[in-house]
Amino acid sequence: MKKLFLSVILISCTGCSLLGNKNEPPSEINSSGLDAATSAVEFRQRFIGGHEIFKTCDGFPALAVSPEGKYYLANTPFLGNSLDDWSLVDIGSPTLHNNYYIRIELKNNIPVISKSSSPFDANGVPSLTAATKYCAIFNEPSVAYSLFSQWSGSNYDQTAWAAGQDLINDQAAISQPILASWSYVKNPDPDVETLLSKDMNLSAGMRSVNGYFSTKTGSHELMAECRDLFNTQPDTTCSAPLDIQL
């Protein structure tokens, strides 16, 4: 009988945390008050203030985490108008989200999001025939360095290695996460049922805390009046519908 083997990306760190400094006071607004919002603006005010919000890898939905440790996936590319625009996800349990099966795991407090065109099995392993992609969010630069070193190996390209180091350093300087993405394909050997990792890539992520996020150009605010997510120029490019209360 053929056996299925899954290549594993080992993610480890000591003292890593998704939610940052545990000594920071929790937000006064949490997810329990979202249903009480009477308008889109009020909902976004509550949601922005009560969640860490993450831009994830290309093709993956945005992620929000409440102080209580609840994980939400965005149903739209925007902040949303109500809680219906965000799906609560149980860690380790696959969910059908926008026509893809998505599963979030926490590996040493690092969220790893799996996205597959077919259902996962009971152990969270994707189908050999599925198109499956993975996205990991690193807030700790040293862990991103470690993974990048594993990926690069001893025969790394000097230019790519320097670019990866610069990316990690730049993100650390503005306290923003690094995104690691990869996919799996079936082993071409017909006698071995194996999934091989490929298309491994590091990219810049974004993370909002208490409604603010940073880029190289400075600190920016998520605007409750605007449904845009991580827009650095909401005063000039705020997307419709612009919802303003007088």
SERO-4910 file (N, C-alpha, C, O; in steps of 0.05 Angstrom, whole numbers):
BEGIN
 pado doro    nc1    nc2    nc3   cac1   cac2   cac3    cc1    cc2    cc3    oc1    oc2    oc3
  Met    A     17    -24      0      0      0      0     18     25      0     37     27     15
  Lys    A     10     44    -16     25     69    -17     20     85      9     -2     84     20
  Lys    A     40    100     18     36    117     41     39    146     33     53    153     14
  Leu    A     24    162     48     25    191     43     43    204     62     40    201     87
  Phe    A     63    219     52     81    234     69     77    264     62     73    271     39
  Leu    A     78    281     83     74    309     79     99    324     89    107    321    112
  Ser    A    112    339     71    135    355     79    126    375    100    105    387     97
  Val    A    141    378    121    133    395    144    152    418    146    177    415    146
  Ile    A    141    442    147    157    466    153    158    469    183    138    473    196
  Leu    A    182    466    195    185    468    224    186    497    232    203    512    224
  Ile    A    168    505    250    167    532    259    170    531    290    153    520    303
  Ser    A    191    543    300    195    543    328    207    569    337    223    581    323
  Cys    A    200    577    362    213    600    374    206    599    404    187    586    412
  Thr    A    222    612    420    218    613    449    206    640    456    217    661    450
  Gly    A    183    639    469    171    663    479    157    679    457    150    702    461
  Cys    A    152    667    433    139    681    412    110    685    419     98    668    433
  Ser    A     98    707    410     70    711    415     58    726    392     69    745    382
  Leu    A     34    718    383     20    732    362     10    759    372     11    778    358
  Leu    A      2    760    397    -12    783    407      6    804    420     -4    822    433
  Gly    A     32    801    416     51    822    425     55    823    455     55    802    468
  Asn    A     59    846    466     66    850    494     42    844    512     22    857    510
  Lys    A     45    823    528     23    815    545     18    835    568     -2    834    581
  Asn    A     37    854    572     33    874    593     16    897    583      9    914    599
  Glu    A     11    899    558     -6    920    547    -35    916    557    -45    893    558
  Pro    A    -48    938    565    -76    935    575    -94    927    552    -91    936    530
  Pro    A   -113    909    558   -132    901    537   -149    924    528   -154    943    543
  Ser    A   -158    923    503   -175    944    492   -202    944    507   -212    924    516
  Glu    A   -213    968    511   -239    971    524   -261    960    507   -282    952    517
  Ile    A   -257    959    481   -277    949    463   -269    922    453   -248    918    441
  Asn    A   -286    902    458   -280    875    448   -302    864    431   -322    878    427
  Ser    A   -299    840    422   -318    829    403   -346    826    414   -365    824    399
  Ser    A   -349    826    441   -376    822    452   -394    845    446   -419    842    448
  Gly    A   -384    869    439   -401    892    434   -406    897    405   -420    916    398
  Leu    A   -396    880    387   -398    885    358   -427    883    349   -436    898    331
  Asp    A   -442    864    360   -470    861    351   -487    885    359   -509    889    347
  Ala    A   -478    901    378   -493    924    387   -489    949    369   -503    969    373
  Ala    A   -471    947    350   -465    970    333   -490    977    316   -502    959    305
  Thr    A   -496   1002    314   -520   1011    300   -515   1021    272   -533   1028    257
  Ser    A   -489   1022    264   -482   1032    237   -456   1019    229   -441   1008    246
  Ala    A   -449   1021    204   -424   1010    194   -400   1024    207   -380   1012    214
  Val    A   -403   1051    210   -381   1066    223   -376   1057    251   -354   1053    260
  Glu    A   -398   1053    267   -395   1045    294   -383   1016    296   -366   1011    313
  Phe    A   -392    999    278   -381    972    277   -351    973    273   -335    961    287
  Arg    A   -343    989    252   -314    990    246   -298   1003    269   -276    995    274
  Gln    A   -310   1023    282   -296   1034    306   -291   1013    327   -269   1011    338
  Arg    A   -311    997    332   -309    976    353   -289    955    344   -273    945    359
  Phe    A   -292    947    318   -275    925    308   -245    933    307   -228    918    316
  Ile    A   -240    957    297   -213    967    296   -200    969    323   -177    962    327
  Gly    A   -215    980    343   -205    983    369   -202    958    385   -186    957    404
  Gly    A   -217    937    378   -217    913    394   -203    889    382   -204    867    393
  His    A   -189    893    359   -175    870    346   -149    878    335   -145    901    326
  Glu    A   -130    859    336   -107    862    318   -115    852    291   -128    831    288
  Ile    A   -108    867    270   -117    861    243    -92    857    226    -74    874    227
  Phe    A    -91    835    211    -68    828    195    -74    826    166    -94    814    158
  Lys    A    -57    838    150    -56    832    121    -40    806    118    -20    803    131
  Thr    A    -50    787    103    -37    761    100    -26    759     71    -24    778     56
  Cys    A    -18    734     65     -5    729     39    -25    734     16    -49    733     19
  Asp    A    -13    739     -8    -30    743    -32    -49    719    -36    -41    696    -35
  Gly    A    -74    726    -40    -94    705    -45   -107    695    -19   -126    679    -20
  Phe    A    -98    704      4   -109    696     30   -126    719     42   -119    743     37
  Pro    A   -147    713     57   -163    735     69   -148    748     92   -130    736    104
  Ala    A   -155    772     98   -144    786    122   -153    771    147   -173    757    147
  Leu    A   -137    774    168   -142    759    193   -145    780    216   -130    799    217
  Ala    A   -163    775    234   -166    792    258   -167    774    282   -178    752    282
  Val    A   -154    784    304   -152    768    329   -162    786    352   -152    808    355
  Ser    A   -180    776    367   -191    791    390   -174    787    414   -158    768    415
  Pro    A   -176    804    435   -161    800    460   -168    774    473   -152    763    489
  Glu    A   -192    763    468   -200    737    479   -188    714    464   -193    691    471
  Gly    A   -173    719    442   -162    698    426   -180    686    405   -176    664    396
  Lys    A   -201    702    397   -218    693    375   -206    701    348   -196    724    346
  Tyr    A   -207    683    329   -196    688    302   -218    692    282   -237    676    280
  Tyr    A   -216    714    266   -235    720    246   -222    722    219   -200    734    217
  Leu    A   -234    712    198   -225    716    170   -244    735    156   -268    733    159
  Ala    A   -232    754    141   -249    773    126   -263    760    103   -251    744     88
  Asn    A   -289    766    100   -304    755     78   -302    773     53   -311    766     32
  Thr    A   -291    797     57   -288    817     35   -260    828     37   -245    822     56
  Pro    A   -251    843     17   -225    856     18   -224    880     37   -204    894     38
  Phe    A   -247    886     51   -249    911     66   -253    905     96   -253    882    105
  Leu    A   -256    927    111   -260    924    140   -288    914    146   -293    903    168
  Gly    A   -307    917    127   -333    907    131   -352    927    143   -344    947    154
  Asn    A   -378    921    142   -399    938    152   -412    926    177   -426    940    192
  Ser    A   -408    900    181   -420    887    205   -404    861    210   -386    854    194
  Leu    A   -410    848    231   -396    823    238   -401    801    217   -386    782    216
  Asp    A   -422    804    201   -427    785    179   -405    786    158   -402    766    143
  Asp    A   -389    807    158   -367    809    139   -341    796    149   -320    798    136
  Trp    A   -343    783    173   -320    769    184   -330    741    194   -351    740    207
  Ser    A   -315    720    188   -322    693    197   -305    684    220   -281    684    218
  Leu    A   -318    676    242   -304    665    265   -294    637    258   -309    621    247
  Val    A   -268    632    263   -256    607    255   -245    593    280   -231    605    297
  Asp    A   -251    567    283   -240    551    305   -212    541    296   -209    530    275
  Ile    A   -193    545    314   -166    536    308   -165    506    304   -176    491    320
  Gly    A   -153    498    281   -150    469    275   -174    457    261   -173    434    253
  Ser    A   -196    472    258   -219    462    245   -223    474    217   -226    499    215
  Pro    A   -222    458    196   -225    470    169   -252    483    166   -272    474    177
  Thr    A   -253    504    150   -278    517    144   -279    524    114   -259    530    102
  Leu    A   -303    523    103   -306    531     75   -309    561     74   -329    572     86
  His    A   -291    575     61   -290    604     62   -286    615     33   -264    610     22
  Asn    A   -306    628     22   -304    639     -5   -294    618    -25   -276    623    -41
  Asn    A   -307    595    -24   -302    573    -43   -276    558    -39   -268    542    -56
  Tyr    A   -261    564    -17   -237    549    -11   -239    538     17   -253    549     35
  Tyr    A   -226    516     22   -224    504     49   -200    516     63   -178    515     53
  Ile    A   -205    528     86   -184    542    100   -182    531    129   -202    525    142
  Arg    A   -157    528    137   -152    517    164   -130    533    177   -109    538    165
  Ile    A   -134    542    202   -114    557    216   -103    540    239   -118    529    254
  Glu    A    -77    538    240    -63    525    262    -45    545    276    -37    565    265
  Leu    A    -40    540    302    -21    556    317      3    538    323      1    518    337
  Lys    A     26    545    311     51    530    317     69    548    332     80    567    321
  Asn    A     72    543    358     88    560    376     78    589    374     93    608    372
  Asn    A     51    591    375     37    617    375     40    632    348     34    656    346
  Ile    A     49    618    327     51    630    301     28    619    284     25    595    281
  Pro    A     10    637    274    -12    627    258     -3    618    230     11    633    216
  Val    A    -11    594    223     -6    583    197    -33    578    184    -49    562    194
  Ile    A    -38    591    161    -63    588    147    -60    570    123    -42    575    106
  Ser    A    -76    550    121    -76    532     98   -101    538     81   -123    542     91
  Lys    A    -97    538     55   -118    544     36   -118    523     14    -98    520      0
  Ser    A   -140    508     11   -140    486     -7   -165    486    -24   -186    496    -16
  Ser    A   -163    475    -48   -186    473    -66   -203    449    -59   -226    447    -69
  Ser    A   -193    431    -42   -208    407    -34   -207    404     -3   -190    416      9
  Pro    A   -226    389      8   -226    386     38   -201    373     48   -188    358     34
  Phe    A   -193    380     73   -171    367     87   -181    341     99   -205    338    104
  Asp    A   -163    322    104   -172    298    118   -173    303    148   -169    326    157
  Ala    A   -179    283    164   -183    286    193   -158    296    207   -160    307    229
  Asn    A   -135    292    195   -110    300    207   -100    327    196    -78    337    202
  Gly    A   -117    340    180   -110    366    169    -92    364    145    -80    384    137
  Val    A    -89    341    133    -72    337    109    -88    342     84   -110    331     81
  Pro    A    -78    358     65    -93    364     41    -93    340     22    -76    322     24
  Ser    A   -111    340      3   -112    320    -18    -88    323    -36    -78    345    -41
  Leu    A    -79    300    -46    -56    300    -65    -63    315    -91    -46    325   -104
  Thr    A    -89    315    -97    -97    328   -122   -105    357   -119   -111    370   -138
  Ala    A   -105    367    -94   -114    394    -89    -92    414    -94    -68    408    -91
  Ala    A   -100    439   -101    -82    461   -102    -82    473    -74   -102    485    -65
  Thr    A    -60    470    -60    -58    478    -32    -36    498    -27    -13    494    -36
  Lys    A    -42    520    -13    -23    541     -7    -23    546     23    -42    541     37
  Tyr    A      0    555     33      4    560     62     14    588     66     29    599     50
  Cys    A      6    600     88     15    627     96     20    627    126      3    621    141
  Ala    A     45    635    134     52    638    162     58    667    168     70    681    152
  Ile    A     49    676    191     53    704    200     73    705    223     68    694    244
  Phe    A     96    718    218    117    720    238    119    748    249    124    767    234
  Asn    A    116    751    275    121    776    288    149    778    299    159    799    306
  Glu    A    162    755    301    189    753    313    210    751    291    211    731    277
  Pro    A    226    772    286    245    771    264    264    747    264    271    737    243
  Ser    A    273    739    288    292    717    289    281    691    278    295    675    267
  Val    A    255    687    281    242    663    271    240    664    240    244    644    227
  Ala    A    235    688    230    235    691    201    263    686    189    266    674    168
  Tyr    A    283    696    203    311    691    195    316    661    194    328    650    175
  Ser    A    308    647    215    313    618    217    300    603    194    312    586    182
  Leu    A    275    610    188    261    596    166    273    603    140    277    586    123
  Phe    A    281    628    136    293    636    111    320    622    107    326    615     84
  Ser    A    334    617    128    360    602    127    354    573    118    369    562    102
  Gln    A    333    561    129    326    534    122    319    532     92    328    514     78
  Trp    A    303    551     83    295    551     55    319    556     36    321    542     16
  Ser    A    336    574     44    358    581     26    379    559     24    390    554      2
  Gly    A    385    545     47    404    524     47    432    533     41    438    557     43
  Ser    A    449    515     33    478    522     29    483    533      1    504    545     -3
  Asn    A    464    530    -17    468    539    -44    451    563    -51    441    566    -73
  Tyr    A    448    581    -31    430    603    -35    442    624    -54    467    626    -57
  Asp    A    424    638    -68    433    659    -85    439    684    -68    423    692    -52
  Gln    A    462    695    -72    471    718    -56    452    742    -58    447    755    -37
  Thr    A    443    747    -81    425    770    -85    399    766    -71    389    784    -57
  Ala    A    387    742    -74    362    735    -60    366    735    -30    348    744    -15
  Trp    A    388    725    -21    394    724      8    395    752     20    384    757     41
  Ala    A    409    770      6    411    798     15    384    811     15    377    826     34
  Ala    A    368    806     -5    341    818     -7    323    808     16    308    823     28
  Gly    A    325    782     22    310    771     44    318    783     71    301    789     87
  Gln    A    344    786     75    353    798    100    343    827    103    335    836    124
  Asp    A    345    842     80    336    870     81    306    871     87    298    889    102
  Leu    A    291    853     76    262    853     80    256    848    110    239    863    122
  Ile    A    269    829    122    264    822    150    273    846    167    258    853    186
  Asn    A    295    858    162    305    881    177    286    905    175    280    918    194
  Asp    A    277    910    150    259    933    146    232    929    161    222    948    173
  Gln    A    222    904    161    197    899    175    201    901    206    184    911    220
  Ala    A    224    892    215    229    893    244    232    922    253    223    929    275
  Ala    A    242    939    236    246    968    243    220    982    247    219   1002    262
  Ile    A    199    973    234    173    986    237    153    968    251    129    973    251
  Ser    A    163    948    265    146    930    281    123    918    265    100    917    274
  Gln    A    129    908    241    109    896    224    118    867    218    142    861    217
  Pro    A     99    849    213    105    821    210    117    814    182    115    829    163
  Ile    A    129    791    182    139    779    157    120    756    150    111    741    167
  Leu    A    113    754    125     96    732    115    112    712    100    128    719     83
  Ala    A    109    687    107    122    665     93    100    649     78     80    641     91
  Ser    A    104    644     53     84    629     38     98    606     22    121    609     15
  Trp    A     83    585     18     93    563      2     69    546     -6     47    550      3
  Ser    A     74    528    -25     53    510    -34     63    481    -35     87    476    -30
  Tyr    A     45    463    -41     52    435    -43     44    423    -70     23    430    -80
  Val    A     60    406    -80     53    392   -105     59    362   -101     75    355    -84
  Lys    A     46    346   -117     50    317   -116     78    310   -126     88    320   -146
  Asn    A     91    291   -112    117    281   -120    114    269   -148     96    253   -153
  Pro    A    132    276   -166    130    264   -194    136    234   -195    130    221   -214
  Asp    A    147    223   -173    153    194   -173    126    179   -169    113    182   -148
  Pro    A    117    164   -189     91    151   -187     89    130   -165     67    122   -158
  Asp    A    112    121   -155    112    100   -134    111    111   -106    109     96    -86
  Val    A    113    137   -103    113    150    -76     92    172    -75     93    191    -90
  Glu    A     74    169    -57     53    190    -53     64    210    -33     62    206     -9
  Thr    A     76    231    -43     89    251    -27     81    278    -36     79    283    -60
  Leu    A     77    296    -18     73    324    -24     99    339    -20    111    338      2
  Leu    A    108    353    -40    133    368    -39    128    398    -38    112    408    -53
  Ser    A    142    412    -19    138    440    -17    153    455    -40    174    446    -49
  Lys    A    142    477    -48    154    493    -70    143    521    -68    127    528    -51
  Asp    A    153    539    -86    144    567    -88    147    581    -61    129    596    -53
  Met    A    169    576    -47    173    587    -20    181    617    -23    198    623    -39
  Asn    A    168    634     -7    172    662    -11    168    677     16    151    669     32
  Leu    A    184    699     20    180    717     42    169    743     31    178    752      9
  Ser    A    150    756     45    140    781     36    133    798     61    132    788     83
  Ala    A    127    823     56    121    842     78     91    840     85     74    841     68
  Gly    A     86    837    111     58    838    120     52    864    134     69    881    137
  Met    A     27    867    142     19    891    157      1    883    180    -15    864    178
  Arg    A      4    897    202    -11    891    226    -20    917    239     -4    935    244
  Ser    A    -46    918    245    -57    941    259    -62    935    288    -74    914    295
  Val    A    -52    952    306    -57    950    334    -71    976    344    -60    997    340
  Asn    A    -94    973    356   -110    996    365   -115   1016    342   -117   1040    346
  Gly    A   -117   1005    317   -125   1021    295   -102   1034    280   -106   1049    261
  Tyr    A    -77   1028    288    -54   1041    275    -35   1020    264    -31    998    276
  Phe    A    -22   1026    241     -2   1008    230     20   1025    218     16   1049    213
  Ser    A     43   1013    213     66   1028    204     75   1018    177     73    994    170
  Thr    A     86   1036    161    101   1030    137    126   1046    137    131   1061    156
  Lys    A    142   1044    116    167   1060    115    161   1090    115    178   1106    122
  Thr    A    137   1097    106    130   1126    104    119   1137    131    115   1161    133
  Gly    A    116   1119    151    107   1129    177     83   1113    188     77   1091    178
  Ser    A     70   1125    208     47   1112    220     21   1120    207     18   1143    199
  His    A      3   1101    204    -22   1106    190    -45   1095    208    -41   1078    225
  Glu    A    -69   1106    203    -92   1098    218   -113   1085    201   -118   1093    178
  Leu    A   -125   1064    211   -149   1052    198   -172   1071    204   -178   1076    228
  Met    A   -186   1081    184   -207   1100    187   -234   1086    189   -242   1073    170
  Ala    A   -248   1090    211   -275   1078    213   -294   1088    193   -313   1074    185
  Glu    A   -291   1113    184   -309   1125    164   -305   1112    137   -322   1116    119
  Cys    A   -283   1099    133   -276   1087    107   -273   1057    110   -261   1047    129
  Arg    A   -284   1042     91   -283   1013     94   -257   1001     86   -253    977     88
  Asp    A   -238   1018     75   -213   1008     66   -196    995     88   -197   1002    111
  Leu    A   -180    975     79   -163    960     98   -134    967     91   -125    963     68
  Phe    A   -119    978    110    -90    986    106    -87   1005     83    -70   1001     66
  Asn    A   -103   1025     82   -101   1047     62    -84   1069     74    -90   1080     96
  Thr    A    -62   1076     61    -44   1097     71    -53   1125     64    -41   1144     73
  Gln    A    -74   1127     47    -84   1154     39   -114   1154     39   -126   1160     18
  Pro    A   -127   1149     62   -156   1147     62   -169   1174     57   -193   1175     48
  Asp    A   -155   1196     61   -167   1222     56   -171   1227     26   -189   1243     19
  Thr    A   -156   1214      9   -158   1219    -20   -168   1195    -35   -178   1198    -58
  Thr    A   -165   1171    -24   -172   1147    -40   -192   1128    -25   -194   1105    -32
  Cys    A   -206   1139     -6   -225   1123      9   -245   1110     -9   -258   1124    -25
  Ser    A   -248   1084     -8   -266   1070    -26   -295   1073    -18   -301   1076      5
  Ala    A   -312   1072    -37   -341   1073    -32   -350   1046    -20   -338   1026    -25
  Pro    A   -371   1046     -3   -386   1070      4   -373   1085     28   -365   1072     48
  Leu    A   -370   1111     25   -360   1127     47   -383   1133     65   -403   1144     57
  Asp    A   -380   1124     90   -402   1125    109   -395   1145    131   -379   1140    149
  Ile    A   -407   1169    129   -401   1190    148   -427   1198    163   -448   1203    151
  Gln    A   -424   1200    189   -447   1209    206   -442   1238    214   -421   1245    223
  Leu    A   -463   1254    211   -462   1282    219   -476   1287    245   -477   1309    255
***
